[in-house]
Amino acid sequence: RYFLVGSNPAETKYRVLKIDRTEPKDLVVIDDKHVYTQQEVRELLGRLDLGNRTKMGQKGSSGLSRAVSAFGIVGFVRFLEGYYIVLITKRRKMADIGGHAIYKIEDTSMIYIPNDSVRVSHPDEARYLRIFQNVDLSSNFYFSYSYDLSHSLQYNLTVLRMPLEILKTETTQSRQDSFDIFEDEGLSTQGGSGVFGICSKPYKKYVWNAKLLEAVRSAVHRDWLLYIIHGFCGQSKLLIYGRPIYVTLIARRSSKFAGTRFLKRGANCEGDVANEVETEQILYDASVMSFSAGSYSSYVQVRGSVPLYWSQDISTMMPKPPITLDQADPYAHVAALHFDQMLQRFGSPIIILNLVKEREKRKHERILSEELVAAVTYLNQFLPPEHAIIYIPWDMAKYTKSKLCNVLDRLNVIAESVVKKTGFFVNRPDSYCSILRPDEKWNELGGCVVSTGRLQTGVLRTNCVDCLDRTNTAQFMVGKCALAYQLYSLGLIDKPNLQFDTDAVRLFEELYEDHGDTLSLQYGGSQLVHRVKTYRKIAPWTQHSKDIMQTLSRYYSNAFSDADRQDSINLFLGVFKPAEGKPHLWELPTDFYLHHKNTLSLSQTRQSYTYWWTTGVLKHLPLPFDEVTCAENRRKLTVKKFHKYEEEIDIHNEFFRPYELSSFDETFCLAMTNSTRDFMPKNVGIDPSPFTVRKPDETGKSVLGNKNNREETVLQRKTAASAPPPPSEEAVSSSSEDDSGTDKEDEGAVSQRSTPVKVTDTGDNTKITENVVQATKDVYGVNLSDIPSEDDLAIYARFVQLGQSQHKQDKGSQQFCSKQPLDKVINLVPISSFSQDNIYEVQPPRADRKSIEIFHAHIQAGRGNMQPLGRDDFLMYREYIRNRYM
């Protein structure tokens, strides 16, 4: 059998999973749900090792050997033979939200579970394995151990702030049967030393390995379940006079009706549309990490294909195949299902920005517009007017060709009206300065204002035909407008306006272009053809030749490789399940029947033509139904109680990791894209503000070694941000009884943990620093040594040992602590005398009357006004003289 040993980051708590290898086709996974200490795990593995040796006393023929070291389980999959386990063997940190790390999968390993002795071979197994591995898990798949990536920040923090009275009524599960998504962010109980942690079920639409985990979900502890999303994740640091503001962009691609450009168009029978991506921009002040004490803001928008039954026939080999409507839908059944999903998740208003062409010589894109208008008009008849779907048609292609019109100016007007209607999320009330000096635009802002801040209600849904180039530019303009409001709400700018050619907007534009390129490659097979600079009409002449190459690349991918990619996606997501006696995946003429379930069986329930929304949704609008406190939503939550001094909820140890020997060069927050280092021009001595408009030639390229090629610049910045994979947060190691192939795999595991070679040149980095920051000698009067001395390294190593020994407590001491109230043992006293002291407000300490009198007397003495001496003063002075001189 295989033994999977998983640990927490500090390697003080362990769980063990046993996988039986004697079953040829069934998966037998045993989880004892016991939490082991390091000593107990060593003893357990030692006993297993001893019991499985062929000859006692021969260490060379050990029965227990490490097969692979990994960072998590993607899932279990079976084709025609036995099960495989998919493990994450390499990862890279991509972002940090409130101390919760988000990782990108860099490499995976598939291990066949059954023993060779019981293996039943099948001739088509290898082909299915190749198709499955055609989904490149190292390309834009992301996960987090402690943050729910399938939900928005607004949902996660709304659930976190649920009233305590509701939590007390919930059934608090035992310690071993529950797990906290926000391990470090509990809710304090009144008068006690306990904190509540809340975990919600992931939103299945954006989880890509849900089918792979289905086989073990009920059998194993939830700590083993790692949900991954597909899309994009990028983070950059905006430095405002040294204050770090993290700008994060997360794109979640839907796993429903997923596929490639011409093979997946429109919607399926359940209202899921092709190329549906939810993009969330998160802004927070990184000087305060905690979700409860920090300042966090987010804005969500969606892109997706037009929700109708339509397709394009690619057998004609035309660059733009004709659009055909596959089914008549007079009662907008599929559009109703789609918008019902959106009302549940986002609330109202739903705003549709339709960018397809309105005027054409030959009717092509206009077919979609006409059908969409009819569907929205029909559905709006039954909604209350205040919650009606808002439809904004705008022919972006026509405006682009016109020399008189500025596309981005018009988009900016649309963006302002959209953000005013939906509002955005921020987790703190309006700052005093915005109340004192209110802005006209701020007062007109929509959304829902609550005591803890603001909530976004409703969402913008943008579409063109492909939802790639035009959509990305429109989303960037709306995001830029929302970013201005987010910065204003955090008190970082005095007016909610951002100009082009500022460091802040250039940084944001770079993030959005990387986001657009990634999503375009996933769906269309090439990078963006038209970028923001194209629509601003400032793109260099070399850009046109690149656009032609991207168009050809997209055409080639759609014509020759998309069918294979579609098969891989269908197999990976479990849309197609191989079985004996059924046609193989490559024998199917089409996958239409796999995605449209109503073609295989008739639905028992029929949706109403007039009341097309889910029961209960309309009652809570404009708030999204998923975020309101009701019995149905409470069933999705798991509540767990912690002691407030437990290691699991210690955010300081989780983020700073004092038990690890770390290097500044490898620290993610120092290596990530930085507005000062990567975008601020050299001659910036006068105004270093990221909100100052620069000249077109004053770009970050001049700082980055005068690179002419944009791709090289982006590559250099991306590689600079790639920190080596730190030790596992959920390190999973598999042990097997047989030794075959162990040495080769073990070498791979060792090399994976070694520090990777840096792509960027050290010399370039030094030049960058000299251009932007003053030398250490000029500022501090001393030069920092290049290499720390041996004494300094010894002190640092001693510090790390102290951090490690802090976690190594035996069971006896833990039991002792649990018996005595820890409030008396650990008594932390704040250093500052200020009862409330943070970056937003200061509450000075209260001085008693005697202290005030002494202070006034001190001031008067400084001015020469001496107070007459009293009898007590003479007695004190006489005593002093006697003790001093007599």
Residue pairs with C-beta under 8 A, 6 or more apart in sequence:
1 18
1 19
1 20
1 21
1 22
1 736
1 737
2 18
2 19
2 21
2 67
2 85
2 111
2 113
2 734
2 735
2 736
3 16
3 17
3 18
3 19
3 45
3 48
3 64
3 734
3 735
4 16
4 17
4 18
4 19
4 73
4 732
4 733
4 734
5 14
5 15
5 16
5 17
5 41
5 45
5 732
5 733
5 735
6 14
6 15
6 16
6 17
6 223
6 224
6 730
6 731
6 732
7 13
7 14
7 15
7 728
7 730
7 731
8 14
8 647
8 648
8 729
8 730
9 654
9 657
9 727
9 728
9 729
10 647
10 653
10 657
10 659
10 807
11 38
11 731
11 807
12 37
12 38
12 647
12 807
12 808
13 35
13 36
13 37
13 647
14 35
14 36
14 37
14 38
14 40
14 41
15 31
15 33
15 34
15 35
15 36
15 221
15 223
15 224
16 31
16 32
16 34
16 36
16 41
16 44
17 29
17 30
17 31
17 220
17 224
18 29
18 30
18 31
18 32
19 27
19 28
19 29
19 30
19 85
19 113
20 28
20 29
20 30
21 113
21 114
21 115
21 118
21 736
22 114
22 115
22 118
23 82
23 114
23 118
24 81
24 82
24 114
24 118
24 119
24 120
25 78
25 81
25 82
25 83
25 114
25 120
26 83
27 76
27 78
27 83
27 113
27 215
27 216
29 215
29 216
29 219
29 220
30 219
31 219
31 220
31 221
31 224
33 176
33 177
33 221
34 176
35 176
36 44
37 810
37 811
38 808
39 810
45 64
45 735
48 63
48 64
48 735
49 62
49 63
49 64
51 63
52 62
52 63
52 64
52 737
53 61
53 62
53 63
54 61
54 63
55 61
61 739
62 739
63 737
64 735
64 736
64 737
65 735
65 736
65 738
65 739
65 742
66 733
66 734
66 735
66 742
66 746
66 749
67 111
67 734
67 735
67 736
67 742
67 745
68 87
68 89
68 109
68 111
68 733
68 734
68 745
68 748
68 749
69 89
69 728
69 731
69 732
69 733
69 749
69 752
69 753
70 87
70 88
70 89
70 109
70 728
70 731
70 732
70 733
70 734
71 88
71 89
71 90
71 91
71 103
71 725
71 728
71 729
71 730
71 731
71 732
72 87
72 88
72 143
72 145
72 226
72 730
72 732
73 85
73 86
73 87
73 88
73 213
73 224
73 225
73 226
73 732
74 86
74 87
74 88
74 105
74 108
74 137
74 209
74 212
74 226
74 228
75 85
75 86
75 209
75 211
75 212
75 213
75 215
76 83
76 84
76 85
76 86
76 113
76 212
76 213
76 215
76 216
77 83
77 84
77 86
77 132
77 212
78 84
78 215
79 122
79 124
79 125
79 128
79 129
79 132
79 578
80 122
80 124
80 125
80 128
80 578
80 579
80 580
81 112
81 114
81 119
81 120
81 121
81 122
81 125
82 112
82 113
82 114
82 119
82 120
83 113
83 114
83 215
84 110
84 111
84 112
84 113
84 129
85 110
85 111
85 113
85 734
86 108
86 109
86 110
86 137
86 212
87 108
87 109
87 110
87 111
87 732
87 734
88 105
88 107
88 108
88 143
88 226
89 107
89 108
89 109
89 748
89 749
89 752
90 105
90 106
90 107
90 138
90 725
90 752
91 103
91 104
91 105
91 106
91 725
92 103
92 104
92 106
92 722
92 723
92 725
93 101
93 102
93 103
93 104
93 668
93 723
93 725
93 726
94 102
94 103
94 104
94 142
94 233
94 234
94 235
95 101
95 102
95 233
95 234
95 235
95 246
95 248
95 250
96 102
96 235
96 246
96 286
96 668
96 669
97 147
97 153
97 246
97 248
97 282
97 284
98 147
98 185
98 284
98 289
98 290
98 291
98 294
98 296
99 184
99 289
99 290
99 651
99 654
99 655
100 144
100 145
100 146
100 147
100 182
101 144
101 145
101 146
101 729
102 142
102 143
102 144
102 147
102 149
102 233
102 250
103 142
103 143
103 144
104 140
104 141
104 142
104 233
105 137
105 138
105 141
105 142
105 143
105 228
106 138
106 725
107 138
107 752
108 137
108 138
109 745
110 129
110 133
111 734
112 119
115 738
124 578
124 584
127 586
128 571
128 578
128 585
131 564
131 567
131 568
131 571
131 585
131 586
132 568
132 571
132 572
134 564
134 565
134 567
134 568
135 568
135 569
135 571
135 572
140 230
140 231
140 232
140 518
140 522
141 208
141 228
141 229
141 230
142 149
142 228
142 229
142 230
142 231
142 233
143 149
143 226
143 227
143 228
143 229
145 226
145 729
145 730
146 180
146 181
146 182
146 183
146 184
146 654
147 156
147 181
147 182
148 156
148 181
148 200
148 202
148 227
149 206
149 227
149 229
149 250
149 252
150 202
150 203
150 204
150 205
150 206
150 207
150 227
150 229
150 252
151 200
151 202
151 203
152 278
152 280
152 298
152 300
152 425
153 280
153 282
153 296
153 298
153 425
154 298
154 300
154 425
154 455
154 456
154 627
155 200
155 626
155 627
156 181
156 182
156 200
157 291
157 296
157 425
157 427
158 455
158 627
159 198
159 200
159 627
159 637
160 182
160 185
160 187
160 198
160 291
161 187
161 452
162 187
162 198
162 629
162 637
163 629
164 187
164 189
164 190
164 196
166 629
166 634
167 187
167 196
167 198
167 639
170 634
170 637
170 639
171 639
172 196
172 639
172 640
172 641
173 638
173 639
173 640
175 640
176 221
177 221
178 197
178 199
178 222
178 638
178 639
178 640
179 199
179 221
179 222
179 223
179 638
179 640
180 186
180 197
180 198
180 199
180 640
180 642
180 648
180 649
181 197
181 198
181 199
181 200
182 197
182 198
182 291
183 197
183 648
183 649
183 654
184 290
184 649
184 650
184 651
184 654
185 197
185 290
185 291
185 292
185 649
185 651
186 195
186 196
186 197
186 642
186 644
186 649
187 195
187 196
187 197
187 198
188 195
188 644
189 195
189 196
193 643
193 644
193 645
193 821
193 822
193 823
194 641
194 642
194 643
194 644
195 641
195 642
195 643
195 644
195 649
196 639
196 640
196 641
196 642
197 639
197 640
197 641
197 642
197 649
198 637
198 638
198 639
198 640
199 222
199 637
199 638
199 640
200 636
200 637
200 638
201 636
201 637
202 210
202 227
203 345
204 210
204 255
205 254
205 255
205 256
205 272
206 229
206 252
206 253
206 254
206 255
206 278
207 227
207 228
207 229
207 255
208 228
208 229
208 230
208 253
208 255
208 572
208 573
209 226
209 227
209 228
210 227
210 255
211 573
211 574
212 574
213 225
213 227
214 574
216 224
216 225
217 225
223 730
226 730
229 252
229 253
230 252
230 253
230 255
230 522
231 250
231 251
231 252
231 253
231 277
231 518
231 519
231 522
232 249
232 250
232 251
232 514
232 515
232 518
232 519
233 248
233 249
233 250
233 251
234 248
234 249
234 511
234 514
234 515
235 246
235 247
235 248
235 249
235 672
235 673
236 246
236 247
236 507
236 510
236 511
236 672
236 673
236 674
236 675
237 244
237 245
237 246
237 247
237 286
237 669
237 672
237 673
237 674
237 675
238 244
238 245
238 246
238 247
238 503
238 504
238 507
238 675
238 690
239 245
239 674
239 675
239 676
239 690
240 492
240 689
240 690
241 688
241 689
243 285
243 287
243 492
244 285
244 286
244 287
244 669
245 283
245 284
245 285
245 286
245 487
245 490
245 492
246 282
246 283
246 284
246 286
247 281
247 282
247 283
247 483
247 507
247 508
247 511
248 281
248 282
248 283
248 284
249 279
249 280
249 281
249 282
249 511
249 512
249 515
250 279
250 280
250 282
251 277
251 278
251 279
251 280
251 515
251 518
251 519
252 277
252 278
252 280
253 276
253 277
253 519
253 522
254 272
254 273
254 276
254 277
254 278
254 304
255 573
256 268
256 270
256 272
256 276
257 264
257 267
257 268
257 272
257 273
257 274
257 276
257 595
258 264
258 274
258 569
258 573
259 274
259 565
259 566
259 569
259 570
260 523
260 524
260 525
260 558
260 562
260 565
260 566
260 569
261 275
261 466
261 523
261 524
261 525
261 554
261 558
261 562
262 312
262 314
262 321
262 558
262 562
263 314
263 562
263 563
263 566
263 591
264 274
264 275
264 305
264 566
264 595
265 274
265 305
265 310
265 311
265 312
266 273
266 274
266 305
266 306
266 307
266 308
266 309
266 310
266 311
266 326
267 273
267 274
267 305
267 307
267 308
267 309
267 334
267 335
267 337
267 338
268 334
268 595
268 596
269 334
269 596
269 597
269 598
269 599
270 337
270 597
271 307
271 334
271 335
271 336
271 337
271 338
271 339
271 340
271 341
272 338
272 341
273 304
273 305
273 306
273 307
273 338
274 304
274 305
275 303
275 304
275 305
275 466
275 467
275 523
276 302
276 303
276 304
276 305
277 302
277 303
277 304
277 467
277 519
278 300
278 301
278 302
279 300
279 301
279 302
279 303
279 475
279 479
279 515
280 298
280 299
280 300
281 298
281 299
281 479
281 482
281 483
281 486
282 296
282 297
282 298
283 296
283 297
283 298
283 483
283 486
283 487
283 490
284 294
284 295
284 296
284 297
285 294
285 295
285 490
285 839
286 669
287 839
288 294
288 295
288 838
288 839
289 651
289 655
290 651
291 427
293 838
294 427
295 426
295 427
295 428
295 490
296 425
296 426
296 427
297 424
297 425
297 426
297 427
297 486
297 489
297 490
298 424
298 425
298 456
299 419
299 424
299 425
299 456
299 479
299 482
299 483
299 486
300 346
300 456
300 459
301 459
301 460
301 461
301 462
301 475
301 478
301 479
302 342
302 346
302 459
302 460
302 461
302 462
303 461
303 462
303 463
303 467
303 471
303 475
304 461
304 463
304 467
305 463
305 467
306 354
306 356
306 368
306 371
306 372
306 463
306 465
307 334
307 335
307 338
307 339
307 372
307 375
308 325
308 329
308 334
308 335
308 368
308 371
308 372
308 375
309 325
309 326
309 327
309 329
309 334
310 323
310 324
310 325
310 326
310 367
310 368
310 371
311 323
311 324
311 326
312 321
312 322
312 323
312 324
313 321
313 322
313 324
314 321
314 558
314 559
316 322
317 559
319 555
320 364
322 364
323 364
323 365
323 367
323 368
323 465
325 367
325 371
329 335
329 375
331 378
331 609
332 374
332 375
332 376
332 378
332 379
332 612
333 607
335 372
335 375
335 376
335 379
336 379
336 607
336 612
336 613
337 607
337 612
339 350
339 379
339 389
340 612
340 613
340 614
340 617
342 350
342 459
342 461
343 350
343 613
343 614
343 617
343 621
343 624
343 625
344 614
344 617
344 624
344 625
344 626
345 624
345 626
346 456
346 457
346 458
346 459
346 624
347 457
347 458
347 459
347 620
347 621
347 622
347 623
347 624
347 625
347 627
348 386
348 387
348 457
348 458
348 621
348 622
349 387
349 388
349 389
349 390
349 421
349 422
349 457
349 458
349 622
350 389
350 390
350 458
350 459
350 461
351 389
351 390
351 392
351 418
351 421
351 422
351 458
351 459
351 460
351 461
352 372
352 376
352 389
352 390
352 391
352 392
352 461
352 463
353 392
353 394
353 414
353 418
353 460
353 461
353 462
353 463
353 474
354 369
354 372
354 391
354 392
354 393
354 394
354 463
354 464
355 394
355 395
355 396
355 397
355 462
355 463
355 464
355 470
355 471
355 474
356 365
356 366
356 368
356 369
356 395
356 463
356 464
356 465
357 364
357 365
357 366
357 395
357 397
357 398
358 366
358 369
358 393
358 395
358 398
359 366
359 395
359 398
360 366
365 465
368 465
369 393
372 391
373 391
373 393
376 389
376 391
379 389
379 612
380 388
380 389
381 610
382 610
382 611
382 612
383 389
383 613
383 618
384 618
384 621
387 618
387 621
387 622
390 421
392 414
394 410
394 414
396 407
396 411
396 464
396 470
396 473
396 474
397 470
399 405
399 407
399 410
400 407
400 535
407 473
407 535
408 473
408 477
408 532
408 535
408 536
411 473
411 474
411 477
411 478
412 477
412 481
414 474
414 477
414 478
415 477
415 478
415 480
415 481
415 482
416 441
416 481
418 460
418 478
418 481
419 445
419 478
419 481
419 482
419 485
420 441
420 444
420 445
420 446
421 446
421 458
422 446
422 447
422 456
422 457
422 458
422 459
422 460
423 445
423 446
423 447
423 448
423 454
423 455
423 456
423 457
423 458
424 447
424 454
424 456
424 482
424 485
424 486
424 489
425 447
425 453
425 454
425 455
425 456
426 453
426 454
426 486
426 489
426 490
427 452
427 453
428 452
428 453
429 451
429 452
429 453
430 489
431 489
431 490
431 491
431 840
433 491
434 442
434 488
434 489
434 491
437 494
439 488
439 495
439 496
441 496
442 485
442 488
442 496
445 454
445 485
446 457
446 458
447 454
447 455
447 456
447 457
448 454
448 455
448 457
448 622
448 623
449 455
454 489
455 623
455 627
457 622
457 623
457 624
458 622
460 478
462 471
462 474
462 475
462 478
463 471
464 470
464 471
466 523
466 524
467 523
468 516
468 519
468 520
468 523
468 524
468 528
468 529
469 516
469 520
469 528
469 529
469 530
469 531
470 530
472 512
472 513
472 515
472 516
472 519
472 520
472 528
473 530
473 531
473 532
473 535
475 512
476 508
476 509
476 512
476 516
476 532
479 508
479 512
480 498
480 505
480 508
480 509
481 498
483 498
483 504
483 508
484 493
484 496
484 497
484 498
485 496
487 493
487 496
487 498
487 504
488 494
488 495
488 496
491 840
493 691
498 504
498 505
498 691
499 505
499 691
499 693
500 536
500 693
501 693
501 694
501 695
501 696
502 690
502 691
502 692
502 693
502 694
503 675
503 676
503 679
503 680
503 690
503 691
503 692
503 694
503 700
504 675
504 690
504 691
506 679
506 699
506 700
507 673
507 675
507 678
507 679
507 690
509 532
510 673
510 714
510 717
512 532
513 528
513 531
513 532
514 714
514 718
516 528
516 531
517 527
517 528
520 526
520 527
520 528
521 527
524 554
524 557
524 558
525 553
525 554
525 556
525 557
525 558
525 561
525 562
526 550
526 551
526 553
526 554
526 557
527 550
527 553
528 550
529 547
529 550
529 551
529 554
530 547
531 539
531 543
533 539
533 543
534 543
534 547
538 696
566 591
567 576
567 585
567 586
567 591
569 575
570 576
570 585
570 591
570 594
571 578
571 585
575 591
575 594
575 595
576 585
576 588
576 591
576 594
578 584
578 585
588 594
592 599
593 599
593 600
614 625
616 625
616 630
616 632
617 625
620 628
625 633
626 633
627 633
642 648
642 649
643 822
645 822
645 826
647 653
647 807
653 659
653 807
657 726
657 803
658 799
658 800
658 802
658 803
658 806
659 800
659 803
659 804
659 806
659 807
660 726
660 727
660 800
660 803
661 796
661 797
661 800
662 726
664 670
665 671
666 723
666 724
666 726
666 755
667 723
668 721
668 723
671 720
671 721
671 722
671 723
672 721
673 717
673 720
673 721
675 690
676 688
676 690
676 772
676 773
677 703
677 768
677 769
677 772
678 700
678 703
678 704
678 717
679 690
679 699
679 700
679 703
680 688
680 690
680 700
680 703
680 772
681 694
681 698
681 699
681 700
681 702
681 703
682 702
682 703
682 771
682 772
683 698
684 772
700 713
701 707
701 708
701 710
701 713
703 768
703 771
703 772
704 713
704 716
704 717
704 764
704 768
705 764
705 767
705 768
707 713
707 716
715 759
716 759
716 760
716 764
719 758
719 759
719 760
720 759
720 760
720 765
722 756
722 759
724 755
724 756
725 752
725 753
727 753
736 742
776 782
776 783
776 784
777 783
788 796
817 825
833 845
834 842
834 843
834 844
834 845
835 843
835 845
836 842
836 843
837 843
847 855
857 867
860 866
860 867
861 867
